[in-house]
Amino acid sequence: MKNFIIICLFSFIVACGYQFEGGGYINKDVTRVAVKVLGNKSAETGADVIFTNALIREILQKTDTKVVDEATATAVIEGTIKAITFSSLSRATVESVTERRVSAVMDFKMVSKDGEVIWSAMDLRSNESYNASQDRAADESNKGTALEKIAVRSAERVVSRMLSNF
């Protein structure tokens, strides 16, 4: 009886079209992709590497697409960090900021070997708040953590959009 219930449950799940999220290629014709280091028009040194690495990790973790060098790729993902800005969210006094927001604006595109744009997302925006600190090292660490969160969130959105051909 127990096996019968398990078989019925399995059949129901399969029949209703349920499937696990993830997997598949980022585009039907793209099985191998190269990811160029993002251009960085912001003043935030190293942001290009943080955002590029997050995108590569997301592709490797959530898709069947292989990340390879440009010579063997069927397409190339390029992008630009157009701006990274900081603003004050809350203050303890006029001179003392307690919380800041970091915001990033980015462009992404996937280009075939022929130079045809297969997919693009322009002006993708993401932001994160973080606790400001009077201690410069702690403040830089908090800012770095916020940038990393933005990079991961942006990579998730980009890969999700590619998978659904948005």
C-alpha positions as MATLAB code, in Angstrom:
seq = 'MKNFIIICLFSFIVACGYQFEGGGYINKDVTRVAVKVLGNKSAETGADVIFTNALIREILQKTDTKVVDEATATAVIEGTIKAITFSSLSRATVESVTERRVSAVMDFKMVSKDGEVIWSAMDLRSNESYNASQDRAADESNKGTALEKIAVRSAERVVSRMLSNF';
ca = [
       0.000    0.000    0.000;
       2.850    2.375    0.889;
       4.513    1.782   -2.491;
       1.195    2.408   -4.255;
       0.852    5.808   -2.535;
       4.422    6.745   -3.444;
       3.859    5.748   -7.090;
       0.587    7.704   -7.217;
       2.222   10.756   -5.678;
       5.148   10.559   -8.096;
       2.781   10.152  -11.060;
       0.758   13.158   -9.948;
       3.849   15.342   -9.620;
       5.155   14.308  -13.034;
       1.732   14.627  -14.676;
       1.077   18.135  -13.382;
       4.223   19.479  -15.016;
       6.091   20.171  -11.779;
       9.804   20.633  -12.247;
      12.716   21.877  -10.208;
      14.009   25.383  -10.920;
      17.339   25.770  -12.658;
      19.178   23.759  -15.221;
      19.057   24.171  -18.945;
      21.147   26.408  -21.116;
      21.126   30.185  -20.758;
      19.927   30.253  -24.368;
      18.804   27.379  -26.581;
      21.799   27.792  -28.903;
      24.387   28.629  -26.229;
      26.009   25.636  -24.569;
      29.390   27.283  -23.961;
      29.763   30.917  -22.990;
      32.689   33.220  -22.308;
      32.248   35.939  -19.711;
      34.352   39.043  -20.253;
      35.393   41.056  -17.221;
      32.772   43.766  -16.877;
      33.722   47.279  -17.810;
      33.757   49.592  -14.814;
      32.804   53.224  -15.341;
      32.367   53.745  -11.605;
      35.006   55.023   -9.230;
      34.731   51.808   -7.165;
      37.998   49.926   -7.728;
      37.605   46.149   -8.011;
      33.828   46.200   -8.552;
      34.340   44.768  -12.051;
      35.946   41.618  -10.643;
      33.334   41.207   -7.881;
      30.422   41.455  -10.341;
      32.092   39.276  -13.013;
      32.875   36.510  -10.516;
      29.301   36.571   -9.188;
      27.960   36.190  -12.731;
      30.274   33.266  -13.517;
      29.322   31.511  -10.251;
      25.613   31.956  -10.990;
      25.932   30.533  -14.513;
      27.888   27.533  -13.239;
      25.535   26.867  -10.310;
      22.161   27.410  -11.983;
      22.578   26.339  -15.611;
      24.005   23.571  -17.753;
      25.987   26.121  -19.778;
      29.741   25.767  -19.528;
      31.893   28.856  -18.959;
      34.859   28.637  -21.317;
      37.414   30.897  -22.970;
      36.326   33.116  -25.828;
      37.952   30.954  -28.526;
      35.727   27.942  -27.788;
      32.564   29.804  -26.727;
      29.345   29.871  -28.760;
      28.570   33.307  -27.276;
      30.152   35.992  -25.115;
      28.571   37.842  -22.203;
      29.729   41.432  -21.875;
      28.683   44.057  -19.426;
      29.394   47.434  -17.965;
      28.984   48.806  -14.481;
      27.727   52.234  -15.441;
      27.611   53.717  -11.964;
      27.982   52.880   -8.296;
      26.663   55.563   -5.989;
      26.398   56.011   -2.248;
      23.761   57.903   -0.307;
      22.939   58.468    3.339;
      19.875   56.682    4.677;
      19.937   57.689    8.317;
      21.964   59.929   10.597;
      22.615   60.151   14.311;
      23.541   63.818   13.941;
      24.030   66.218   11.051;
      27.657   65.081   10.713;
      27.264   61.403   11.668;
      25.805   58.918    9.150;
      24.609   55.606   10.657;
      23.322   53.879    7.530;
      24.208   54.211    3.853;
      22.824   52.824    0.619;
      25.001   51.678   -2.249;
      23.343   51.516   -5.678;
      24.632   50.081   -8.934;
      23.475   50.497  -12.531;
      24.643   47.940  -15.097;
      24.222   46.895  -18.729;
      24.598   43.307  -19.952;
      24.473   41.651  -23.347;
      25.151   38.255  -24.841;
      26.687   38.309  -28.307;
      26.968   35.373  -30.719;
      30.199   34.524  -32.541;
      28.722   36.380  -35.554;
      28.442   39.582  -33.516;
      24.637   39.372  -33.251;
      23.152   40.462  -29.921;
      21.248   37.427  -28.631;
      20.079   38.939  -25.356;
      20.482   42.199  -23.459;
      19.413   43.969  -20.289;
      20.075   47.683  -20.006;
      20.042   49.884  -16.915;
      19.703   46.956  -14.508;
      19.582   48.529  -11.043;
      20.228   47.073   -7.637;
      20.906   48.528   -4.204;
      21.749   47.485   -0.682;
      21.951   49.326    2.594;
      24.715   48.879    5.142;
      25.683   50.187    8.567;
      28.128   53.055    8.419;
      30.938   53.089   10.914;
      33.300   55.728   12.250;
      36.025   53.070   12.029;
      37.289   53.273    8.434;
      38.210   49.567    8.215;
      34.789   48.472    9.495;
      33.056   50.899    7.127;
      35.013   49.571    4.122;
      34.211   46.000    5.155;
      30.484   46.787    5.446;
      30.574   48.551    2.077;
      32.353   45.557    0.495;
      29.750   43.165    1.888;
      26.957   45.345    0.456;
      28.658   45.403   -2.969;
      29.007   41.610   -2.885;
      25.273   41.268   -2.120;
      24.420   43.545   -5.042;
      26.701   41.532   -7.331;
      25.077   38.233   -6.334;
      21.551   39.627   -6.635;
      22.330   41.151  -10.042;
      23.864   37.892  -11.295;
      20.763   35.987  -10.169;
      18.508   38.412  -12.051;
      20.645   38.347  -15.204;
      20.815   34.550  -15.375;
      17.120   34.206  -14.557;
      16.251   36.615  -17.368;
      18.510   34.771  -19.793;
      16.901   31.435  -18.930;
      13.412   32.808  -19.469;
      14.453   34.774  -22.591;
      13.146   38.043  -21.139;
];
